Amino acid sequence: MSTPFVGMIAGMALAFAGWFGGFGAFLLVAALGALGWMLGRWAEGGGSIRDVRDVRDAFERSRR
């Protein structure tokens, strides 16, 4: 799956959570999505995050 498609699915999940479950459900879905993203990046990188710079570098690489 492409990155824009995954982003669209995540946005739709947040929208449904906000619409049907209220703001609390929206925050829960957003927090769990962020946790899933972090675990995915960790697994993709071989299972080791050395420090905060690794997370920052992941954001910088995705902007280019």
Buried (B, 14 or more C-beta within 10 A) or exposed (E): EEEEEEEEEBEEBBEEBBEEEEEEBBBEBBEEBEEEEEEEBBEEEEEEBEEEEEBEEBEEEEEE
